[in-house]
Amino acid sequence: MPRIVLVPFASPLHGREYYVGLLDLLKKNLEGHDVHVAEVVESVEQAAEVGKKYRDAFPIAVALTGGTSRAIRRFVEAGAFDRMIIFAHGEHNSLPSAISARAKLEAEGMYVWLYHCPTLHDQSCRLVIDEMMSVSYAVANILSARFALVGVEEKSDEVSDFENSFGVEVEIVPMDEFADMISSASDDDVRKFVDDISARLGVERSENLESVGRVYAALKKLFVERKLVGVGIDCFRYIVEKGVAPCLAVAKLNEEGFVTACEADVKSLLLMSLSYFLTGSSGWMANASMFRGRKAWFAHCTASLSLLRNAKALTHFESGKPYAVTGELSSDVFTIASVSSDFSLMAVALGRVEASGLLSIAMCRTAAVVDLGIDAEKIPLVAPANHHVFMPGDVRKKLRAVAELLGIEYAEYRELVEVV
């Protein structure tokens, strides 16, 4: 079954030659995207058949013409879909039908996002389609995702809320089981890790570095063998029990596209996964450390090596154990997001980095001063959580659509601080 299915709807009243030609244009704009295009649905009866056929996929309904809202709703009912994207254009009453379908489906409790452009004949429509497919890819991958938490013994209420909110699966990997995985980790992967980190970050080869390499190799094997989207590790417990910090392993895994969150935090794991699907980078998970005027200080002891310039290895901040990561953020603009423990609210801001790196001995090793353009001092009063994830670039528009489709209320910090 395809993960994303695009289903075109048309009314025969508008002429088959017209909407088949339109579908050909749409397919050209979809080139390079991983999406299955279904047959054109021309009746309510056919809509029911197609809905049942693709009920396990994430749907995009395309109103090629007007007179299609009833068929779109029948498609949704037959497929028992709880969220979808609708796409429309400005000709042949396509958009009026799409608006009607969206309004009625939302009134019935469905999560819907509507994309539209003036005409498929205009090249600017490709940009809208690209954005739509990026959002579809992110949502579809989250809804079918498997995650794991390492070093925890049981599922918390927050983890259960995560599973129930999005239909994901979270595996628990206790510390004893992970210790066995470390013992059997690939010596070749460990060697490659040690070679790379010592060469790039100037870390002296040692038993400690090899120990971190074994964490890297074990986590990488976990990702591959269990086909995971993301992993969270209880790093503080690991530091206490093993005497080394896994920060370098986390930094290297995120660089390679294996989304790995610190502190076994599923909230950040969700946001880092969304960052990866939307931008190609898992972003940076950081503590909200200090606020003054329009500026915010964020800090953490690891970050994806792909996001850092002049990266270096230091001791971990709180414990003094080897190794943490410091470096300057390689992007100037980030979308910064945090999500509540019940996954009901996502708070977002656009930040411009003014300084980053090892900025204070009283904070975690990688820190950033960010201008948020708002009264940042009020953020501690409204932030849904401490941890924030930095996503490269301005992806607020995409993130809003993703949040709505996942059933999360989206709010910009600019709006939240105005009412405090």
C-alpha positions as CSV (number, residue, x, y, z in Angstrom):
1,M,0.0,0.0,0.0
2,P,1.5,3.4,-0.9
3,R,2.2,5.7,2.0
4,I,0.8,8.8,0.2
5,V,-2.0,8.5,-2.3
6,L,-3.2,11.4,-4.5
7,V,-6.8,10.9,-5.6
8,P,-8.2,13.2,-8.3
9,F,-11.9,14.0,-8.4
10,A,-13.8,15.4,-11.4
11,S,-17.4,15.9,-12.6
12,P,-18.1,14.6,-16.1
13,L,-20.1,17.8,-16.7
14,H,-16.8,19.7,-17.1
15,G,-15.6,17.5,-19.9
16,R,-13.3,14.5,-19.6
17,E,-10.8,15.9,-22.1
18,Y,-10.4,19.0,-19.9
19,Y,-9.7,17.3,-16.6
20,V,-7.6,14.5,-18.0
21,G,-5.4,17.2,-19.5
22,L,-5.3,18.9,-16.2
23,L,-4.3,15.7,-14.5
24,D,-1.4,15.3,-16.9
25,L,-0.2,18.8,-15.9
26,L,-0.5,17.9,-12.2
27,K,1.5,14.7,-12.7
28,K,4.3,16.7,-14.3
29,N,4.4,18.9,-11.2
30,L,4.6,15.8,-9.1
31,E,7.7,14.5,-10.7
32,G,10.4,13.7,-8.1
33,H,7.8,13.2,-5.4
34,D,7.1,9.8,-3.8
35,V,3.3,9.7,-4.3
36,H,0.9,7.2,-5.9
37,V,-1.7,8.8,-8.2
38,A,-5.0,7.0,-8.3
39,E,-7.5,6.9,-11.1
40,V,-9.9,9.8,-11.6
41,V,-13.0,9.5,-9.4
42,E,-16.0,10.6,-11.4
43,S,-18.9,9.5,-9.1
44,V,-19.9,9.1,-5.5
45,E,-20.1,5.4,-6.0
46,Q,-16.6,5.2,-7.4
47,A,-15.4,7.4,-4.5
48,A,-16.5,4.8,-2.0
49,E,-14.6,2.0,-3.8
50,V,-11.4,4.1,-4.0
51,G,-11.7,5.1,-0.3
52,K,-11.8,1.5,0.8
53,K,-8.9,0.6,-1.6
54,Y,-6.6,3.2,-0.1
55,R,-7.8,3.3,3.5
56,D,-4.2,2.5,4.8
57,A,-2.6,5.5,3.0
58,F,-2.4,9.2,3.8
59,P,-4.8,10.9,1.3
60,I,-4.5,14.0,-0.8
61,A,-7.8,14.7,-2.6
62,V,-7.6,16.9,-5.7
63,A,-10.6,18.7,-6.9
64,L,-9.9,18.9,-10.6
65,T,-13.3,20.4,-11.2
66,G,-16.3,21.6,-9.3
67,G,-19.2,19.4,-8.3
68,T,-16.8,17.1,-6.4
69,S,-17.3,17.9,-2.7
70,R,-19.9,15.2,-2.2
71,A,-17.6,12.6,-3.7
72,I,-14.7,13.7,-1.6
73,R,-16.7,13.3,1.5
74,R,-17.9,9.9,0.5
75,F,-14.3,8.9,-0.2
76,V,-13.4,10.0,3.4
77,E,-16.3,8.1,4.9
78,A,-15.5,4.9,3.0
79,G,-11.8,5.0,3.8
80,A,-12.4,6.0,7.5
81,F,-9.8,8.7,7.2
82,D,-9.3,11.1,10.1
83,R,-7.0,13.6,8.3
84,M,-6.3,14.6,4.8
85,I,-5.0,17.3,2.4
86,I,-7.2,18.8,-0.3
87,F,-5.7,20.5,-3.3
88,A,-7.6,22.9,-5.7
89,H,-7.0,25.5,-8.3
90,G,-8.9,28.6,-9.5
91,E,-10.6,27.3,-12.6
92,H,-13.8,25.3,-13.3
93,N,-15.1,25.7,-9.7
94,S,-12.4,23.6,-8.3
95,L,-11.7,25.8,-5.3
96,P,-15.4,26.3,-4.4
97,S,-15.9,22.5,-4.2
98,A,-12.7,22.1,-2.2
99,I,-13.7,24.8,0.3
100,S,-17.1,23.2,0.7
101,A,-15.6,19.7,1.3
102,R,-13.0,21.2,3.8
103,A,-15.6,23.1,5.8
104,K,-18.0,20.1,6.1
105,L,-15.2,17.6,7.0
106,E,-13.8,19.9,9.6
107,A,-17.3,20.3,11.1
108,E,-17.4,16.5,11.4
109,G,-14.1,16.5,13.4
110,M,-11.6,15.7,10.7
111,Y,-8.1,17.3,10.4
112,V,-7.9,19.0,7.0
113,W,-5.5,21.3,5.3
114,L,-6.3,23.0,2.0
115,Y,-3.7,24.0,-0.6
116,H,-4.6,25.9,-3.8
117,C,-3.0,27.9,-6.6
118,P,-4.6,30.1,-9.4
119,T,-3.9,27.7,-12.2
120,L,-2.0,24.6,-12.9
121,H,-0.7,26.2,-16.1
122,D,1.3,28.7,-14.0
123,Q,4.8,27.6,-12.9
124,S,4.2,29.1,-9.5
125,C,1.8,26.3,-8.8
126,R,4.8,23.9,-8.6
127,L,6.0,25.7,-5.5
128,V,2.6,25.1,-3.8
129,I,2.7,21.5,-4.8
130,D,6.3,21.1,-3.5
131,E,5.2,22.5,-0.2
132,M,2.1,20.3,-0.1
133,M,4.2,17.2,-0.8
134,S,6.8,18.2,1.9
135,V,4.0,18.5,4.5
136,S,2.4,15.2,3.3
137,Y,5.7,13.4,3.6
138,A,6.2,14.6,7.1
139,V,2.7,13.7,8.3
140,A,2.6,10.3,6.6
141,N,6.0,9.4,8.0
142,I,5.0,10.3,11.6
143,L,1.7,8.5,11.4
144,S,3.4,5.3,10.4
145,A,6.5,5.7,12.7
146,R,8.2,3.4,15.1
147,F,10.3,4.9,17.8
148,A,12.4,3.6,20.7
149,L,13.4,4.9,24.1
150,V,16.7,3.6,25.5
151,G,17.5,3.3,29.2
152,V,14.0,3.6,30.5
153,E,12.1,0.7,32.1
154,E,8.5,1.5,31.3
155,K,6.2,3.8,29.4
156,S,5.3,7.0,31.1
157,D,1.9,8.7,30.7
158,E,3.6,11.1,28.3
159,V,4.8,8.2,26.1
160,S,1.3,6.7,26.1
161,D,-0.1,10.1,25.1
162,F,2.4,10.3,22.3
163,E,1.3,6.8,21.0
164,N,-2.4,7.5,21.3
165,S,-2.2,11.0,19.7
166,F,-0.6,9.9,16.5
167,G,-1.0,6.1,16.4
168,V,2.8,5.6,16.6
169,E,4.6,2.7,18.3
170,V,7.3,3.3,21.0
171,E,9.5,0.4,22.0
172,I,11.1,0.4,25.4
173,V,14.8,-0.7,25.5
174,P,15.8,-1.1,29.2
175,M,19.4,-0.4,30.2
176,D,20.3,-4.1,30.6
177,E,19.2,-4.9,27.1
178,F,21.1,-1.9,25.7
179,A,24.2,-3.0,27.6
180,D,24.0,-6.3,25.7
181,M,23.7,-4.4,22.4
182,I,26.7,-2.3,23.3
183,S,28.7,-5.5,24.0
184,S,27.9,-6.9,20.6
185,A,28.3,-3.6,18.7
186,S,30.1,-3.8,15.4
187,D,33.8,-3.2,15.9
188,D,34.0,-1.8,12.4
189,D,31.4,0.8,13.1
190,V,33.2,1.7,16.4
191,R,36.5,2.1,14.6
192,K,35.0,4.3,11.9
193,F,33.4,6.5,14.6
194,V,36.6,6.8,16.5
195,D,38.6,7.6,13.3
196,D,36.1,10.3,12.2
197,I,35.6,12.0,15.6
198,S,39.4,12.0,16.4
199,A,40.2,13.5,13.0
200,R,37.4,16.1,12.8
201,L,37.1,17.1,16.5
202,G,40.7,16.5,17.6
203,V,39.6,14.0,20.3
204,E,42.5,11.9,21.5
205,R,41.9,8.2,20.9
206,S,41.1,6.6,24.2
207,E,39.0,4.0,26.0
208,N,36.4,6.6,26.7
209,L,36.1,7.6,23.1
210,E,35.7,3.9,22.1
211,S,33.0,3.6,24.8
212,V,31.1,6.4,23.1
213,G,31.7,4.8,19.8
214,R,30.0,1.6,21.1
215,V,27.0,3.7,22.0
216,Y,26.9,5.1,18.5
217,A,27.3,1.6,16.9
218,A,24.6,0.1,19.2
219,L,22.1,2.8,18.5
220,K,22.7,2.7,14.8
221,K,22.1,-1.0,14.8
222,L,18.9,-0.5,16.7
223,F,17.7,2.0,14.1
224,V,18.4,-0.3,11.2
225,E,17.2,-3.6,12.6
226,R,14.0,-2.3,14.0
227,K,13.3,0.2,11.2
228,L,12.9,3.2,13.6
229,V,12.2,6.8,12.7
230,G,13.7,8.1,16.0
231,V,15.4,7.1,19.3
232,G,15.5,8.8,22.6
233,I,18.2,7.9,25.1
234,D,18.1,8.5,28.9
235,C,21.6,10.1,28.7
236,F,21.8,11.3,32.3
237,R,21.2,7.7,33.6
238,Y,23.8,6.5,31.1
239,I,26.4,9.1,32.3
240,V,25.8,8.1,36.0
241,E,26.1,4.4,35.4
242,K,28.8,4.3,32.7
243,G,30.9,7.3,33.4
244,V,30.8,8.7,29.8
245,A,28.4,11.0,28.1
246,P,26.8,9.8,24.8
247,C,26.7,13.4,23.4
248,L,29.2,12.7,20.6
249,A,27.3,9.6,19.6
250,V,24.0,11.6,19.4
251,A,25.8,14.3,17.4
252,K,27.1,11.8,14.9
253,L,23.9,9.9,14.5
254,N,21.9,13.1,13.9
255,E,24.4,14.1,11.2
256,E,23.8,10.8,9.5
257,G,20.0,11.1,9.5
258,F,19.3,8.9,12.5
259,V,17.1,11.2,14.6
260,T,18.3,10.9,18.2
261,A,17.0,12.9,21.2
262,C,18.5,13.4,24.6
263,E,16.9,12.7,27.9
264,A,14.5,10.1,26.3
265,D,12.2,13.1,25.6
266,V,9.5,12.1,23.2
267,K,8.3,15.7,22.7
268,S,11.6,16.7,21.3
269,L,11.8,13.4,19.4
270,L,8.5,14.3,17.6
271,L,9.8,17.8,16.7
272,M,13.3,16.6,15.7
273,S,11.6,14.0,13.4
274,L,9.4,16.7,11.9
275,S,12.5,18.8,11.4
276,Y,14.2,16.0,9.6
277,F,11.2,15.3,7.3
278,L,10.7,19.0,6.5
279,T,14.3,20.2,6.2
280,G,16.6,17.2,5.9
281,S,18.1,18.0,9.3
282,S,17.0,16.8,12.7
283,G,17.7,20.2,14.1
284,W,19.0,21.1,17.5
285,M,17.3,20.2,20.8
286,A,18.1,22.8,23.5
287,N,17.2,24.1,26.9
288,A,15.4,27.5,27.2
289,S,18.1,28.9,29.5
290,M,17.7,32.7,29.8
291,F,15.6,35.6,28.4
292,R,16.3,39.3,28.3
293,G,14.4,41.8,26.2
294,R,13.9,40.4,22.7
295,K,16.7,37.8,23.1
296,A,16.7,34.2,24.3
297,W,19.6,32.0,25.3
298,F,19.3,28.3,24.5
299,A,21.9,25.7,25.3
300,H,22.6,21.9,25.3
301,C,25.6,19.6,25.3
302,T,25.1,18.1,21.9
303,A,24.0,19.1,18.4
304,S,24.0,17.4,15.0
305,L,27.5,17.8,13.6
306,S,25.9,18.9,10.4
307,L,24.6,22.1,12.1
308,L,27.9,23.1,13.6
309,R,31.0,25.0,12.5
310,N,34.3,24.7,14.4
311,A,32.9,21.8,16.4
312,K,35.0,20.6,19.4
313,A,34.6,18.0,22.1
314,L,34.6,19.1,25.8
315,T,33.5,17.6,29.0
316,H,29.8,17.3,29.7
317,F,28.4,20.4,31.5
318,E,26.7,19.0,34.7
319,S,28.8,15.9,35.2
320,G,32.2,16.9,33.9
321,K,32.4,13.5,32.1
322,P,33.7,13.0,28.5
323,Y,32.3,14.0,26.1
324,A,30.1,16.9,25.2
325,V,30.0,18.9,21.9
326,T,30.4,22.6,21.3
327,G,30.3,24.6,18.1
328,E,28.8,27.6,16.3
329,L,25.5,27.1,14.6
330,S,26.0,27.0,10.8
331,S,22.6,28.7,10.0
332,D,21.5,32.2,10.9
333,V,17.8,31.7,10.9
334,F,15.9,29.0,12.7
335,T,12.3,28.0,13.3
336,I,12.1,27.3,17.1
337,A,9.4,25.0,18.4
338,S,8.3,23.4,21.6
339,V,5.3,21.1,22.2
340,S,3.3,20.4,25.4
341,S,3.4,17.1,27.3
342,D,-0.1,16.1,26.1
343,F,0.8,17.1,22.5
344,S,-2.1,19.5,22.4
345,L,-0.1,22.7,21.8
346,M,2.9,23.6,19.6
347,A,4.5,27.0,20.3
348,V,6.7,28.4,17.5
349,A,8.9,31.4,16.9
350,L,11.4,32.6,14.2
351,G,14.8,33.3,15.6
352,R,17.9,35.0,14.2
353,V,21.1,33.8,15.7
354,E,23.4,36.6,17.1
355,A,26.0,34.5,18.7
356,S,26.6,30.8,19.3
357,G,29.2,28.4,20.6
358,L,30.7,28.0,24.0
359,L,29.2,31.2,25.4
360,S,29.3,30.6,29.1
361,I,30.8,28.1,31.5
362,A,27.5,28.2,33.4
363,M,25.5,26.8,30.6
364,C,25.6,23.6,28.4
365,R,28.4,23.4,25.9
366,T,26.7,24.5,22.7
367,A,24.7,27.7,23.3
368,A,23.0,30.3,21.1
369,V,21.8,33.9,21.6
370,V,18.7,34.4,19.4
371,D,16.8,37.5,18.6
372,L,13.1,36.5,18.6
373,G,11.7,40.0,17.7
374,I,9.2,39.9,20.6
375,D,9.1,40.4,24.3
376,A,11.0,37.2,25.0
377,E,11.0,37.7,28.8
378,K,7.4,36.5,28.8
379,I,8.2,33.1,27.1
380,P,8.8,31.3,30.4
381,L,5.2,32.1,31.3
382,V,3.7,30.5,28.2
383,A,6.2,28.0,27.0
384,P,4.6,24.5,26.7
385,A,7.9,22.8,27.7
386,N,11.5,23.6,28.5
387,H,13.0,21.8,25.5
388,H,12.9,23.6,22.2
389,V,13.9,22.3,18.8
390,F,15.7,24.5,16.3
391,M,14.8,23.7,12.7
392,P,17.0,25.3,10.0
393,G,15.3,28.2,8.0
394,D,11.8,29.5,8.2
395,V,9.5,26.5,8.0
396,R,6.6,28.0,10.0
397,K,4.1,27.8,7.1
398,K,4.8,24.1,6.7
399,L,4.9,23.4,10.4
400,R,1.5,25.1,10.9
401,A,0.0,22.7,8.3
402,V,1.7,19.7,9.8
403,A,0.5,20.6,13.3
404,E,-3.1,21.1,12.2
405,L,-3.0,17.7,10.3
406,L,-1.6,16.0,13.4
407,G,-4.3,17.6,15.6
408,I,-1.9,19.9,17.5
409,E,-2.9,23.5,18.1
410,Y,-0.3,25.8,16.5
411,A,0.5,29.1,18.1
412,E,3.3,31.6,17.5
413,Y,5.0,32.9,20.6
414,R,4.3,36.4,19.3
415,E,0.6,35.7,19.9
416,L,1.1,33.9,23.2
417,V,3.1,36.6,24.9
418,E,0.7,39.4,23.9
419,V,-1.9,38.0,26.3
420,V,0.4,37.7,29.3
